[in-house]
Amino acid sequence: MQVPLWLALAVVGYLGVKLIRPPAWLIAVLLLGGFLLADSVLAPAINALIK
C-alpha cells in the first residue's frame, strides 16, 4: 500500500496536535522555520546531514 507523503504528514500532524496538545505558537514556529530552512542556503547542508 502506497500512501502519499502529504497525507501521511497530515495524519501524523493531526494526531500529534490532538494527543500532545502543543501550544499554537510552537506549531507556527516549527512550520515557518521548516519552510524558511528549506529555501535557505543551509538546505544542502541539512540534506547532507540527514542522508
C-alpha positions in Angstrom: 0.0 0.0 0.0 1.4 3.4 -1.0 0.3 6.5 0.8 1.2 10.0 -0.5 3.7 11.8 1.7 1.4 14.8 2.2 -1.4 12.5 3.5 0.9 10.7 5.9 2.2 14.1 7.2 -1.3 15.5 7.6 -2.4 12.4 9.6 0.7 12.4 11.8 0.4 16.2 12.4 -3.3 15.9 13.2 -2.8 13.1 15.7 0.2 14.9 17.2 -1.8 18.0 17.8 -4.8 16.1 19.2 -2.8 13.9 21.5 0.1 16.0 22.7 -1.7 19.4 22.5 1.3 21.7 21.9 0.8 25.5 22.0 -0.2 27.1 18.8 2.9 29.4 18.7 5.1 26.3 18.7 3.3 24.8 15.8 3.6 28.0 13.9 7.3 28.4 14.6 8.1 24.8 13.5 6.1 25.2 10.3 7.5 28.6 9.4 11.1 27.6 10.4 11.0 24.4 8.3 9.6 26.4 5.3 12.3 29.0 5.6 15.1 26.5 6.1 14.0 24.6 3.0 14.7 27.6 0.8 17.8 28.8 2.6 21.5 28.3 1.8 21.6 25.8 4.6 19.3 23.3 2.8 22.2 21.4 1.1 24.0 21.1 4.5 20.9 19.8 6.2 20.2 17.4 3.4 23.7 16.0 3.7 23.3 15.5 7.5 20.0 13.7 7.0 21.4 11.3 4.4 
